[in-house]
């Protein structure tokens, strides 16, 4: 195989020029599938729904409660001794029915008011957790997507190198038959070919592993995927300095915002526990009907009674439960404060790491681009020199190998830069569907 054909194979499989069928899934398509099939993301969605239901339960405490009670019974009385004629000594057996309607409305309950605020904050916390999980899933599927593209490239590179080695081996075998080269050179060419066979086997395993990861995340068997767009501008990924990115992340990262909300919820929980041991006021209306078939006074009665009252409940002593529950709520507030600080440090670390990696990959891309050009020139020179006997076939194979690995390293640097870009967007809390769509357009 000529050097032009070998280079053509390498260029076709290179990062920016992969040509795949239009029906192959894009990164955004796989992301949508992952949203539908990810148990962890579905758990976060259910936690949001549960928090909203809990808020509805808490808010119900502001509304009146209405209850109806009905009692149907009979009453037996036996007057054994009486010193008044009002209560004759006799036995009575009569119906004793009662129906009551009770309406209660909370006027003031400090615990209920604080608990309502906690429920509202819990909904916000669940929504932020859902957003964080959504962005984490987007990054995870992007990472798997890039790993699969890497495996395709790697397989193509080592496959092209294997074809070149096979061609050189056949050429060396013919030359040996004619006595042009020696046994040592033929053995070295044969060893290079065996080495490429092992590399192809490793690349195929890498591809299978990457495909399995896609299936695990999305439930989709990816028979090829769409490539990264050649329009992606690697040089303009960073739009601000590191300090600006860190400040932005501290304000917008959903994990930090959730930790802030959780701390506010812990503060309200102290008010909730304190409110349980404060006076509370309830307005009550009660309508009652007693329907009796008899009494000590004799004769049946039916009495309707309507009453309205304001009930004041003042807790006095609960065995120390009040102070203990307030202490526990205070400790939970301290814990949430530490968790907030820890989350801030983690996010700042993630921003610094992603920022540094982007700069590193940009430098790698620039250096590896020059390296590819240099190795291509060296290969051409060695192929020309091999015809005049200046270089051996082993030298040519080594040059092809160097060029192939340089092209592979350049492609991987571009892939790694894109992953670092996603990592930075995730740390900022800004990783969106538009970023995923942008990769393939």
Buried (B, 14 or more C-beta within 10 A) or exposed (E): BEBEEBBEBBEEBBBBEBEEEEEBBBBBBBBBBBBEBBEEBEEBBEBBEEBBEBBEEBBEBEEEEEEEEEEEEEEEEEEEEEEEEEBEEEEBEBEBBBBBBBBBBBEEBBBBBBBBBBBBBBBBBBBBBBBBBBBBBBBBBBBBBBBBBBBBBBBBBBBBBBBBBBBBBEBBEEBBEEEEBEEEBBEBBBEBBEBBEEBBEEBBEBBEEBBEBBBEBBEBEBEBBBBBEEEBEBEEBBEEEBEEBBEBBBEBBBBBBBBBBBBBBBBBBBBBBBBBBBEBEBBBBBBBBBBBBBBEEEEEEEEEEEEEEEEEEEEEEEEEEBEEBBEEBBEBBEEBBEBBEEBBEBBBEBBBBBBEBBBBBBEBBBEBBEBBEEBBEBBBEBBEBBEEEEBBBBBBBBBBBBBBBBBBBBBBBBBBBBBBBBBBBBBBBBBEBEBBBBBBE
